[in-house]
Amino acid sequence: MGYFLKTVFKSGKFCFGFSVIVIILLLITIYPMFDTRDPLDMAGGFFERPNMVEYINRNKEGGQKAASAVAEVDQATTDLLAQFGMVMAEKKEQPIALHILGTDNFGRDMMAQLVAGTKTSLVIGLLAGTIATLIGLTIGLLAGYLGGQIDNFLSSITNIFLVIPSFVILVLVSVSVSTRSFLTTGIIIGVTSWPWTARAVRSQTTSLRNRDHVNLSKLSGHSMPRIIIKDILPYIASYVVMAFILQVASGILSEASISMLGLGPRNVATLGLMMNWAGSFNALFNGNWWAFLPMVLMISLITFSLNLMNSGLDQIFNPQIRS
């Protein structure tokens, strides 16, 4: 394990992609500690622009004016104002609410939504990637190792899923499901996106099942699960890791796609659902770029980083690319 990690982190592509993912994970973990607002609660006006600069200037000017006003009055007036809580002064210089990325069509803070949506989309991607990888790995190993009629049957099922576009299957299943939580969405994406992993694992397993060390294990009387786990799986472990990374990226993109169509989770913020809200209220055509651009950039950044990590791993474990 130590050698594996040492080898992996020698790749500049992998390190860069991994660093970006870590930064995103830190953001979605730390930011809610400082901003405890519910991302789905109204926090300002409709489609307010990002106001970080205005927020800093307004509060800075308000503090300076308040200090100047207090300095000009005598002690008696200060005490009198203090008894009434300086109501008039506070109303004049009341600081504005901070919206780093502005607000959306319902006056909800975009930054809080972006953090919450990124977290939910990552969970959906991880769940979908795990399910798809496990299903594809299991079917691919069984088909490749057993061969014969079992291989034909499992390969036929895989080919059926490959012939029909996965997005069409995903949409049809999503429409037929009444409960659309983020867990349901992750499961649906996972059970509809495993075929290409299964086909690739089957190909790798077929080439390994007649190797000398596998035949020796068979002659030694070892069981099929033991042979698959001990003598075949370690030789395709690097490919399984790369397949998992790609499945996670694919899961995030699939969630964004179906959520934009209104078929994703509705009770929590996701990156795709936020783009659905922006599209429903014509944010793009009205020039409200802050209502959709952050989600597009976040999805692009996550998928680019994951694919960069996968490219780095491929460069390490593929001798032809490495040479």
Secondary structure as GFF3:
##gff-version 3
##sequence-region A 1 323
A	DSSP	alpha_helix	2	8	.	.	.	ID=ss1
A	DSSP	alpha_helix	12	34	.	.	.	ID=ss2
A	DSSP	alpha_helix	52	72	.	.	.	ID=ss3
A	DSSP	alpha_helix	75	83	.	.	.	ID=ss4
A	DSSP	alpha_helix	87	92	.	.	.	ID=ss5
A	DSSP	alpha_helix	110	146	.	.	.	ID=ss6
A	DSSP	alpha_helix	148	163	.	.	.	ID=ss7
A	DSSP	alpha_helix	166	176	.	.	.	ID=ss8
A	DSSP	alpha_helix	182	191	.	.	.	ID=ss9
A	DSSP	alpha_helix	195	208	.	.	.	ID=ss10
A	DSSP	alpha_helix	212	219	.	.	.	ID=ss11
A	DSSP	alpha_helix	224	227	.	.	.	ID=ss12
A	DSSP	pi_helix	228	232	.	.	.	ID=ss13
A	DSSP	three_ten_helix	233	236	.	.	.	ID=ss14
A	DSSP	alpha_helix	237	260	.	.	.	ID=ss15
A	DSSP	alpha_helix	271	280	.	.	.	ID=ss16
A	DSSP	three_ten_helix	289	291	.	.	.	ID=ss17
A	DSSP	alpha_helix	293	317	.	.	.	ID=ss18
A	DSSP	alpha_helix	319	322	.	.	.	ID=ss19
###
